[in-house]
């Protein structure tokens, strides 16, 4: 290559993809031992860089509590690695399938083989977890991986790239930055995208040109439904935690709460008191995360001001909410009452520390409100084991559900994680993730004796008699 040759993002990405596919076809599927070794190296590298990742993510966000990074980013991936390492032999084992009576003496099975090259597009809100969880799933399934992280988190991206470069060759795993549409247009064997619904539509459209199957983990407005009598500190504290974790910038954060009309005031008072307990230093506390950048901060301010202009009641909660102005792009925890359909906040995913609270009279009203909107990525229910809880679970459709808590379903490694409808397509984590990024090849081995052989020409009376039995 001469010094003046200009290589576009699409050309560079295409070359890496071609090299990975060539290596995959040349070397074949990696062994159980090789996959486990890769996972173990990545776990060790991640743990040894904990403090570096805490600093990098805090730098990218302006401020993020180091414990939040350790819990949600580092531990989340380490737990996933441990789970895959432990269960990988079972996942890779061929699965026997039933053979019909008239085809007995034959044998049927499913072999799970790697797809080839998997593309991963990750977002900025959890730049380590949402980059590495699909990556480790793809590696566990025996694939090569190309990772395209968000350009919003450059310090974290650089650290991930350095770490992956020490463990894998570029033919195995490559991190690329640059043109997102160009990446989405590559002829991967599978593409995993995590991000907004709007961008997810564009990614799926680009992937369709090459018939690339996609897994889309999107988002939406995840409700927290509080049963009558459910305004208890143990429940409200979980809503506080789930809503304010990472400054509300969590795709499965409770987007809004639905509370019985007789308990709304009690809920708001409890929410305020428990925010104060969680963040005694107010919004400039070391434990409180700022909004990732001025653009996202501006979007949140616009939601609040639009709601205020349409008559909503805006309530800043916690200690010294006015101190938020002392830290760049930091927003105090905020409750919004009186939300109506003409307000943007009723329809846009909030992605910040703002909690609209909707009153309801009967549980059916809350269910109808959820069902009138796109299906959410998560749903939370707070209350006893009652007919109402069963009704909420039976009549609503969401990605996953946590009962009497928030967020924690994503930490259950043996559960699939993903959305439905506008909140996503497909799921990963658990055995479902391994299978999502594998090809389930059905194999039938015909036995020496097979009744079906009697149905081959020349046909006669025996064939007719067999058909009568099979078609009765």
C-alpha positions as CSV (number, residue, x, y, z in Angstrom):
1,X,0.0,0.0,0.0
2,X,1.5,3.4,-0.9
3,X,1.4,6.3,1.5
4,X,-1.3,8.2,-0.3
5,X,-3.8,5.4,-0.6
6,X,-7.0,6.2,1.3
7,X,-8.9,3.3,2.9
8,X,-12.5,3.8,3.7
9,X,-14.1,2.4,6.8
10,X,-16.1,0.0,4.7
11,X,-13.0,-1.3,2.9
12,X,-11.1,-1.7,6.2
13,X,-14.0,-3.5,7.8
14,X,-14.5,-5.7,4.8
15,X,-10.8,-6.8,4.8
16,X,-11.1,-7.8,8.5
17,X,-14.3,-9.7,7.8
18,X,-12.7,-11.5,4.9
19,X,-9.7,-12.4,6.9
20,X,-11.8,-13.8,9.8
21,X,-14.0,-15.8,7.5
22,X,-10.9,-17.3,5.7
23,X,-9.4,-18.2,9.1
24,X,-12.7,-19.8,10.2
25,X,-13.0,-21.9,7.0
26,X,-9.3,-22.8,7.2
27,X,-9.2,-23.8,10.9
28,X,-12.7,-25.0,11.5
29,X,-14.5,-24.9,14.8
30,X,-12.5,-24.3,18.0
31,X,-12.5,-27.1,20.6
32,X,-14.0,-27.0,24.0
33,X,-10.6,-26.5,25.5
34,X,-9.8,-23.6,23.2
35,X,-13.0,-21.9,24.0
36,X,-12.6,-22.3,27.7
37,X,-9.1,-21.0,27.5
38,X,-10.2,-17.9,25.7
39,X,-12.9,-17.2,28.3
40,X,-10.4,-17.8,31.2
41,X,-7.9,-15.3,29.7
42,X,-10.6,-12.7,29.2
43,X,-11.8,-13.1,32.8
44,X,-8.3,-12.7,34.2
45,X,-7.6,-9.7,32.0
46,X,-10.9,-8.0,32.9
47,X,-10.4,-8.5,36.7
48,X,-6.8,-7.2,36.5
49,X,-8.0,-4.1,34.8
50,X,-10.9,-3.3,37.1
51,X,-9.5,0.0,38.3
52,X,-8.6,1.0,34.8
53,X,-12.1,0.4,33.5
54,X,-13.6,2.3,36.5
55,X,-11.5,5.3,35.6
56,X,-12.0,5.1,31.9
57,X,-15.8,4.8,32.2
58,X,-16.0,7.6,34.7
59,X,-13.9,9.7,32.3
60,X,-16.3,9.0,29.5
61,X,-19.4,9.8,31.6
62,X,-17.9,12.8,33.4
63,X,-18.6,10.9,36.6
64,X,-19.7,7.4,37.4
65,X,-19.5,5.6,40.8
66,X,-16.7,3.1,40.6
67,X,-18.8,0.5,42.4
68,X,-21.5,0.7,39.8
69,X,-18.9,-0.1,37.1
70,X,-17.6,-3.0,39.2
71,X,-21.1,-4.4,39.8
72,X,-22.8,-3.8,36.5
73,X,-19.9,-4.0,34.1
74,X,-17.0,-6.1,35.5
75,X,-19.0,-8.6,37.7
76,X,-21.7,-8.9,35.1
77,X,-19.3,-10.1,32.5
78,X,-17.3,-12.2,34.9
79,X,-20.5,-14.0,36.0
80,X,-21.3,-14.6,32.4
81,X,-17.9,-16.1,31.7
82,X,-18.1,-18.4,34.8
83,X,-21.5,-19.6,33.6
84,X,-20.4,-20.3,30.1
85,X,-17.2,-22.0,31.2
86,X,-19.1,-24.3,33.5
87,X,-21.9,-25.2,31.1
88,X,-20.1,-25.2,27.8
89,X,-19.5,-28.9,27.6
90,X,-23.2,-29.6,28.0
91,X,-24.1,-26.9,25.5
92,X,-21.8,-28.3,22.8
93,X,-22.9,-31.9,23.3
94,X,-25.0,-33.2,20.4
95,X,-28.7,-33.5,21.3
96,X,-30.5,-36.7,20.6
97,X,-33.9,-36.3,18.9
98,X,-36.9,-38.6,18.6
99,X,-37.2,-40.9,15.6
100,X,-40.7,-41.7,14.3
101,X,-41.9,-45.3,14.8
102,X,-41.9,-46.2,11.1
103,X,-38.3,-44.9,10.8
104,X,-36.9,-46.8,13.8
105,X,-33.4,-48.2,13.6
106,X,-32.4,-44.8,12.4
107,X,-30.9,-42.1,14.7
108,X,-31.5,-38.4,14.8
109,X,-29.5,-35.6,16.5
110,X,-28.8,-31.9,16.6
111,X,-25.2,-30.8,16.3
112,X,-24.5,-27.2,17.3
113,X,-21.8,-25.7,15.1
114,X,-20.5,-22.1,15.0
115,X,-22.0,-19.7,12.5
116,X,-18.7,-18.2,11.4
117,X,-18.2,-14.4,11.9
118,X,-20.5,-12.6,14.3
119,X,-20.8,-8.8,14.3
120,X,-21.5,-6.9,17.5
121,X,-22.6,-3.3,17.8
122,X,-22.6,-2.1,21.4
123,X,-24.0,1.1,23.0
124,X,-22.4,3.7,25.3
125,X,-24.5,3.2,28.5
126,X,-22.8,0.0,29.6
127,X,-19.8,-0.1,27.3
128,X,-18.0,-3.0,28.9
129,X,-20.9,-5.3,29.6
130,X,-22.9,-4.7,26.4
131,X,-19.7,-5.2,24.3
132,X,-18.3,-8.2,26.1
133,X,-21.5,-10.3,26.9
134,X,-22.4,-10.9,23.3
135,X,-18.7,-11.3,22.5
136,X,-18.1,-14.0,25.1
137,X,-21.3,-15.8,23.9
138,X,-20.1,-15.7,20.4
139,X,-16.7,-17.0,21.4
140,X,-18.2,-19.7,23.5
141,X,-20.2,-20.8,20.5
142,X,-16.9,-21.1,18.5
143,X,-17.3,-17.9,16.3
144,X,-15.0,-15.2,15.2
145,X,-16.1,-11.7,16.3
146,X,-16.0,-8.1,15.0
147,X,-17.0,-5.6,17.7
148,X,-18.1,-2.0,16.9
149,X,-18.6,0.0,20.1
150,X,-20.2,3.4,20.4
151,X,-18.0,6.4,19.7
152,X,-19.4,8.1,22.8
153,X,-17.0,6.2,25.1
154,X,-13.5,6.6,23.5
155,X,-11.5,6.0,26.7
156,X,-13.3,2.7,27.4
157,X,-13.1,1.6,23.8
158,X,-9.3,2.1,23.8
159,X,-9.0,0.0,26.9
160,X,-11.2,-2.8,25.5
161,X,-9.2,-2.8,22.3
162,X,-5.9,-3.0,24.1
163,X,-7.2,-5.9,26.3
164,X,-8.7,-7.9,23.4
165,X,-5.5,-7.3,21.4
166,X,-3.5,-9.1,24.1
167,X,-5.7,-12.1,24.1
168,X,-6.8,-12.6,20.5
169,X,-5.4,-12.2,17.0
170,X,-7.4,-9.9,14.7
171,X,-8.5,-13.1,12.8
172,X,-10.2,-14.2,16.0
173,X,-11.6,-11.0,17.5
174,X,-11.3,-7.4,16.2
175,X,-12.5,-4.1,17.6
176,X,-13.3,-1.6,14.9
177,X,-14.4,2.0,15.2
178,X,-15.9,4.3,12.5
179,X,-18.8,4.2,10.2
180,X,-21.8,2.4,11.9
181,X,-23.9,2.0,8.7
182,X,-20.9,0.5,6.9
183,X,-20.5,-2.1,9.7
184,X,-24.2,-2.9,9.6
185,X,-24.0,-3.6,5.9
186,X,-21.3,-6.2,6.1
187,X,-22.2,-9.8,5.3
188,X,-21.8,-11.3,8.7
189,X,-23.1,-14.7,9.7
190,X,-25.1,-13.0,12.5
191,X,-25.3,-9.4,13.8
192,X,-26.0,-8.5,17.4
193,X,-27.1,-4.9,18.1
194,X,-27.9,-3.2,21.3
195,X,-29.3,0.3,21.2
196,X,-32.3,2.4,20.4
197,X,-35.3,1.2,18.5
198,X,-34.8,3.8,15.8
199,X,-31.2,2.8,15.1
200,X,-32.2,-0.8,15.4
201,X,-34.6,-0.4,12.5
202,X,-31.8,1.0,10.4
203,X,-29.4,-1.8,11.4
204,X,-32.0,-4.5,10.5
205,X,-32.7,-2.8,7.2
206,X,-28.9,-2.7,6.3
207,X,-28.4,-6.3,7.4
208,X,-31.3,-7.5,5.3
209,X,-29.5,-6.7,2.1
210,X,-27.2,-9.6,2.8
211,X,-29.9,-11.7,4.6
212,X,-27.9,-11.4,7.8
213,X,-29.9,-12.7,10.8
214,X,-30.0,-10.2,13.6
215,X,-30.4,-10.2,17.4
216,X,-31.7,-6.7,18.4
217,X,-31.7,-5.7,22.1
218,X,-33.5,-2.4,22.0
219,X,-35.4,-0.8,24.9
220,X,-38.6,1.1,25.4
221,X,-40.6,2.2,28.3
222,X,-40.4,-0.5,31.0
223,X,-43.2,-0.1,33.6
224,X,-43.0,-0.6,37.4
225,X,-46.6,-1.6,38.5
226,X,-47.1,-1.3,42.2
227,X,-50.1,-3.1,43.6
228,X,-52.4,-1.5,46.0
229,X,-50.8,-1.8,49.4
230,X,-47.4,-2.2,47.7
231,X,-46.0,1.2,48.6
232,X,-43.5,-0.3,51.1
233,X,-40.0,0.8,51.7
234,X,-38.5,-2.5,50.6
235,X,-40.3,-2.1,47.2
236,X,-39.8,1.6,46.7
237,X,-36.1,1.3,47.5
238,X,-35.7,-1.2,44.7
239,X,-37.4,1.3,42.3
240,X,-35.0,4.0,43.5
241,X,-32.1,1.8,42.9
242,X,-33.2,0.6,39.5
243,X,-34.2,4.0,38.3
244,X,-31.1,5.9,39.5
245,X,-28.5,3.2,38.7
246,X,-25.9,4.8,36.4
247,X,-28.0,8.0,36.4
248,X,-31.0,6.2,34.9
249,X,-29.0,5.3,31.8
250,X,-30.0,1.7,31.8
251,X,-32.1,0.1,29.1
252,X,-34.1,-2.0,31.6
253,X,-34.5,0.8,34.2
254,X,-38.1,1.3,35.3
255,X,-39.2,4.1,32.9
256,X,-42.3,5.0,34.8
257,X,-44.3,3.8,37.8
258,X,-48.0,2.9,38.0
259,X,-49.4,3.4,41.6
260,X,-52.9,3.0,43.0
261,X,-54.5,6.5,43.0
262,X,-54.9,6.4,46.8
263,X,-51.2,5.9,47.4
264,X,-49.5,8.3,44.9
265,X,-48.7,10.9,47.5
266,X,-47.3,8.2,49.9
267,X,-45.2,6.8,47.0
268,X,-43.7,10.2,46.2
269,X,-42.9,10.9,49.8
270,X,-41.3,7.4,50.2
271,X,-39.4,7.8,46.9
272,X,-38.0,11.2,48.1
273,X,-37.0,9.8,51.5
274,X,-35.3,6.7,50.1
275,X,-33.4,8.8,47.5
276,X,-32.1,10.8,50.4
277,X,-31.0,7.6,52.2
278,X,-29.3,6.3,49.0
279,X,-27.5,9.5,48.1
280,X,-26.9,11.5,51.3
281,X,-24.5,13.8,49.4
282,X,-27.2,14.7,46.9
283,X,-26.6,14.7,43.1
284,X,-22.9,15.6,43.5
285,X,-22.3,12.5,45.6
286,X,-19.5,10.2,44.6
287,X,-22.2,7.5,44.3
288,X,-24.4,9.4,41.8
289,X,-23.7,9.2,38.1
290,X,-23.8,12.1,35.7
291,X,-25.5,12.1,32.3
292,X,-23.0,10.9,29.7
293,X,-22.8,14.1,27.7
294,X,-24.4,17.5,27.1
295,X,-26.5,16.2,24.2
296,X,-28.1,13.5,26.3
297,X,-28.5,16.0,29.2
298,X,-30.2,18.4,26.8
299,X,-32.7,15.7,25.7
300,X,-33.7,15.1,29.3
301,X,-34.1,18.8,30.1
302,X,-36.3,19.0,27.0
303,X,-38.5,16.2,28.3
304,X,-38.9,18.0,31.6
305,X,-39.6,21.4,30.1
306,X,-42.1,20.0,27.6
307,X,-44.0,18.2,30.4
308,X,-43.9,21.4,32.5
309,X,-45.3,23.4,29.6
310,X,-48.2,21.0,29.2
311,X,-49.1,21.2,32.9
312,X,-47.2,18.4,34.6
313,X,-46.0,18.8,38.1
314,X,-42.2,18.5,38.3
315,X,-40.8,17.5,41.7
316,X,-37.0,17.3,42.3
317,X,-36.3,14.8,45.1
318,X,-33.4,13.9,47.4
319,X,-30.9,16.1,49.2
320,X,-29.9,19.4,47.7
321,X,-31.3,18.8,44.2
322,X,-30.1,22.3,43.2
323,X,-26.5,21.2,43.7
324,X,-26.7,19.2,40.4
325,X,-25.8,22.4,38.6
326,X,-22.4,22.3,40.2
327,X,-21.4,19.2,38.3
328,X,-21.4,19.1,34.4
329,X,-24.4,17.4,32.8
330,X,-25.8,16.2,36.1
331,X,-29.5,15.9,36.7
332,X,-31.2,15.6,40.1
333,X,-33.6,12.8,40.6
334,X,-37.0,14.0,39.5
335,X,-40.6,12.8,39.8
336,X,-43.2,13.9,37.3
337,X,-47.0,13.9,38.1
338,X,-49.9,14.6,35.8
339,X,-48.4,13.2,32.6
340,X,-50.7,13.2,29.7
341,X,-50.5,11.8,26.2
342,X,-49.5,15.0,24.5
343,X,-46.2,15.1,26.4
344,X,-43.0,13.8,24.9
345,X,-42.2,12.1,28.2
346,X,-45.3,9.8,27.8
347,X,-43.8,8.3,24.6
348,X,-40.0,8.6,24.5
349,X,-37.7,6.3,26.5
350,X,-36.4,8.5,29.2
351,X,-32.9,7.1,29.9
352,X,-32.3,9.4,32.8
353,X,-33.2,10.0,36.5
354,X,-36.7,11.1,35.8
355,X,-39.7,9.0,37.0
356,X,-43.3,9.7,35.8
357,X,-45.9,8.4,38.2
358,X,-49.3,7.4,36.8
359,X,-52.3,6.7,39.1
360,X,-54.7,3.8,38.4
361,X,-58.0,2.8,40.0
362,X,-58.0,-0.9,39.1
363,X,-55.2,-3.2,38.0
364,X,-56.9,-3.7,34.7
365,X,-56.3,0.0,33.9
366,X,-52.6,-0.4,34.5
367,X,-52.5,-3.5,32.2
368,X,-54.5,-1.7,29.5
369,X,-52.1,1.3,29.6
370,X,-49.1,-1.0,29.2
371,X,-50.8,-3.0,26.4
372,X,-51.7,0.1,24.5
373,X,-48.0,0.9,23.9
374,X,-45.1,-1.0,22.3
375,X,-44.0,-4.1,24.3
376,X,-41.3,-3.1,26.8
377,X,-37.9,-4.7,27.3
378,X,-38.7,-5.3,31.0
379,X,-41.7,-5.2,33.4
380,X,-41.6,-4.9,37.2
381,X,-44.4,-5.9,39.5
382,X,-44.5,-5.1,43.2
383,X,-47.0,-6.9,45.4
384,X,-48.0,-10.2,46.9
385,X,-48.7,-13.5,45.2
386,X,-52.2,-12.6,44.2
387,X,-54.7,-13.0,41.4
388,X,-53.7,-9.4,40.4
389,X,-50.1,-10.5,39.9
390,X,-51.1,-13.4,37.9
391,X,-53.3,-11.2,35.7
392,X,-50.4,-8.8,35.1
393,X,-48.1,-11.7,34.1
394,X,-50.7,-13.4,31.9
395,X,-52.0,-10.3,30.1
396,X,-48.8,-8.4,29.4
397,X,-46.0,-9.3,27.1
398,X,-42.5,-8.0,27.8
399,X,-38.9,-9.0,27.4
400,X,-38.4,-10.3,31.0
401,X,-40.0,-9.6,34.4
402,X,-38.7,-9.1,37.9
403,X,-41.2,-9.4,40.7
404,X,-40.7,-7.3,43.8
405,X,-37.4,-5.9,42.5
406,X,-35.8,-4.3,39.5
407,X,-32.9,-5.0,37.1
408,X,-31.9,-8.3,38.6
409,X,-33.4,-10.6,36.0
410,X,-30.5,-9.6,33.7
411,X,-28.1,-11.0,36.3
412,X,-29.6,-14.5,36.1
413,X,-27.2,-16.1,33.7
414,X,-29.4,-19.1,33.1
415,X,-32.3,-16.9,31.8
416,X,-32.4,-15.6,28.3
417,X,-32.2,-11.8,27.9
418,X,-33.9,-9.9,25.1
419,X,-37.0,-8.0,24.0
420,X,-40.1,-8.6,22.1
421,X,-41.8,-6.5,19.4
422,X,-40.3,-3.0,19.3
423,X,-38.1,-3.8,22.3
424,X,-36.1,-6.4,20.4
425,X,-35.7,-9.6,18.4
426,X,-34.1,-12.7,19.8
427,X,-32.3,-13.2,23.1
428,X,-28.9,-14.1,24.4
429,X,-27.5,-15.2,27.8
430,X,-28.0,-18.7,29.0
431,X,-28.3,-21.7,26.7
432,X,-30.5,-19.5,24.4
433,X,-27.5,-17.2,23.8
434,X,-25.3,-20.1,22.8
435,X,-27.9,-21.5,20.5
436,X,-28.7,-18.1,19.0
437,X,-25.1,-17.8,17.8
438,X,-24.9,-21.4,16.7
439,X,-26.3,-23.3,13.8
440,X,-28.5,-26.2,14.9
441,X,-27.7,-28.8,12.3
442,X,-30.2,-31.6,12.2
443,X,-28.6,-35.0,11.3
444,X,-30.5,-38.2,10.5
445,X,-28.5,-41.4,10.2
446,X,-30.6,-44.1,8.4
447,X,-30.5,-47.6,9.9
448,X,-30.0,-50.8,8.0
449,X,-33.7,-51.6,8.3
450,X,-36.3,-49.0,7.5
451,X,-40.0,-49.4,6.8
452,X,-39.8,-46.3,4.5
453,X,-37.7,-48.4,2.1
454,X,-40.8,-50.4,1.4
455,X,-42.4,-47.3,0.1
456,X,-39.9,-47.0,-2.8
457,X,-40.8,-48.0,-6.3
458,X,-41.9,-50.3,-7.8
459,X,-45.1,-49.7,-5.6
460,X,-47.4,-52.6,-4.9
461,X,-49.9,-54.0,-2.4
462,X,-47.4,-53.8,0.5
463,X,-46.9,-50.1,-0.1
464,X,-50.6,-49.5,-0.1
465,X,-51.0,-51.4,3.2
466,X,-48.3,-49.5,4.9
467,X,-49.8,-46.2,3.7
468,X,-53.1,-47.2,5.2
469,X,-51.5,-47.6,8.5
470,X,-49.5,-44.4,8.3
471,X,-52.4,-42.3,7.1
472,X,-55.2,-43.6,9.4
